[in-house]
Structures are given as C-alpha cells and as structure tokens.
C-alpha cells in the first residue's frame, strides 16, 4: 500500500481511494484510521523546525553572534569540495536544534571575519555565545562531528 503526501492536503483522498479498494474492510474503520494517520503526520510536520541558515557578512556578523543563543557558523567557499559535502549535513543539523542559530560565512566575500577568527582551513565551524568564540571544529567533520558540537550547546 502506498501513501502519497502533498502539501495541498490531498493525501487523505488518495489514501481513501487505495484503502477503500481492500475487500472486506469497513469504510468507517478505514476513514478513522486515515484520520489518525493524517493527524499524526501533520503533528510531525509542524513540530519540525524550519531551517533558517543565516548568510553572514561584514555588515551583519557582529550583530548575529551577539546574544545568549549559541550560533554555529560555517566558514566555507564555493570552490571548496569538503564545504559542499558538509552543506546538506549542516542543513540537516540546523533543523534538529531549536535552541541554536546556524549561519554561514563565505570566506572569499568576508575575508576580514576569517582573519579576525584565524580561519585558515575550510570548512571551519565556530560556535559563538554572547559574541564570544566558545568552541570550534575544523574540517569536514561529518554528521557525527557537527551533531556533537551542536549537542554541547543545545538546551
């Protein structure tokens, strides 16, 4: 049995058509089961954090790292293969941690920031709290490495 979901809410109609073709299954039971599944899926989808990864530069960097909420900043470049490898991982991790902000700095466009924090290798992930550098990870650390870094600062 296949359940097709779309954001327009037509999943129930498709599922009803599929489930109603099962011989001997009472329609009322099928409808109740469909409603339970749809409510559970809707709750799951609404509880997921929408990922907002900030793009930082010289004009907004200091303002973005200020505040008590930890900020994990990915220093990257378009030409950097390991940086491109880490982007989908960084995006996935950003959806999991609600108490942490995630941001990126293109080192070619914000060289002053990179020099200020001595970012000499990329990707580099710096963690800030209250405007101060509190932790870092250098290199393509993979999902476990980013997860461990974020977990240290999650509430």
C-alpha positions in Angstrom: 0.0 0.0 0.0 1.4 3.4 -0.9 0.6 6.7 0.7 1.2 9.8 -1.4 1.6 13.0 0.5 1.4 16.5 -0.9 1.2 19.9 0.8 -2.2 20.7 -0.6 -3.8 18.1 1.7 -4.9 15.6 -0.9 -3.2 12.7 0.9 -6.4 11.6 2.5 -8.3 11.4 -0.8 -5.6 9.3 -2.4 -5.3 7.1 0.7 -9.0 6.6 0.9 -9.2 5.5 -2.7 -6.4 3.0 -2.1 -7.7 1.7 1.2 -11.3 1.5 0.1 -10.3 -1.0 -2.6 -9.3 -3.5 0.1 -12.1 -6.1 0.1 -13.9 -6.6 3.4 -12.5 -3.5 5.1 -15.4 -1.4 6.6 -15.4 2.1 5.2 -15.9 3.7 8.6 -12.9 1.9 10.1 -10.8 2.9 7.1 -11.8 6.6 7.5 -11.0 6.6 11.2 -7.6 5.1 10.6 -6.9 7.6 7.8 -7.8 10.5 10.2 -5.4 9.1 12.9 -2.6 8.8 10.4 -3.1 12.3 8.9 -3.2 13.9 12.4 0.0 12.2 13.4 1.8 13.2 10.2 0.5 16.8 10.5 1.8 16.9 14.1 5.2 15.6 13.0 5.5 18.0 10.1 4.5 21.0 12.2 6.9 20.1 15.1 9.9 20.1 12.8 12.0 23.3 12.9 12.1 25.2 9.7 15.7 25.6 8.9 16.9 29.2 8.6 20.6 29.4 7.9 21.7 33.0 8.0 24.2 34.3 5.4 26.7 36.5 7.3 29.0 39.2 6.0 31.0 42.1 7.4 27.9 44.2 8.0 25.7 41.7 9.9 28.2 39.3 11.5 28.7 41.0 14.9 25.0 41.5 15.4 24.3 37.9 14.5 26.7 36.4 17.0 25.6 38.7 19.9 23.1 37.3 22.4 22.8 34.3 24.7 21.6 31.9 22.0 24.6 29.9 20.7 25.4 30.4 17.0 27.2 27.8 14.9 28.9 29.5 12.0 30.1 27.5 8.9 33.1 29.2 7.2 33.1 27.9 3.6 33.9 28.8 -0.1 32.1 27.9 -3.3 35.3 26.2 -4.7 35.8 24.0 -1.6 34.7 20.4 -2.2 34.6 19.4 1.5 32.5 22.6 2.2 30.0 21.4 -0.5 29.9 18.0 1.1 29.1 19.5 4.5 26.3 21.8 3.4 23.5 19.2 3.4 24.7 17.9 6.7 24.8 21.4 8.2 21.3 22.0 6.9 20.0 18.7 8.4 21.6 19.5 11.8 20.2 23.0 11.7 16.7 21.6 11.6 17.3 19.4 14.7 18.4 22.0 17.2 15.8 24.7 18.0 17.9 26.4 20.7 20.8 27.1 18.3 21.1 29.5 15.4 23.0 28.4 12.3 24.9 30.7 9.9 27.4 30.6 7.1 30.3 32.9 6.1 31.7 32.8 2.6 35.4 33.3 3.3 36.0 34.9 -0.2 33.4 37.6 0.5 34.2 38.2 4.1 38.0 37.9 4.4 38.1 40.3 7.4 36.0 38.0 9.5 38.0 34.9 8.5 41.2 36.7 9.5 39.8 38.0 12.8 39.0 34.4 13.9 42.1 32.9 12.3 40.2 30.7 9.9 43.0 29.2 7.8 41.3 26.0 6.7 37.8 25.3 5.5 35.3 24.2 6.3 35.6 25.5 9.8 32.7 25.6 12.3 32.9 28.2 15.0 30.5 28.4 17.9 29.7 31.8 19.5 27.7 32.7 22.6 27.4 36.3 23.9 29.6 37.5 21.0 32.5 35.3 22.1 34.1 32.3 20.5 33.4 29.3 22.7 34.2 26.2 20.5 35.3 25.2 17.1 35.7 22.2 14.7 37.9 22.2 11.7 37.5 20.2 8.6 34.7 18.0 7.1 33.8 16.5 10.4 30.7 14.8 9.1 27.3 14.5 10.7 28.6 12.9 14.0 31.1 15.8 14.4 28.5 18.5 13.9 26.0 16.7 16.0 28.5 16.5 18.9 29.3 20.2 18.5 25.6 21.2 18.5 24.7 18.9 21.3 27.2 20.6 23.6 25.3 23.9 23.3 21.7 22.6 23.0 19.3 23.4 25.8 
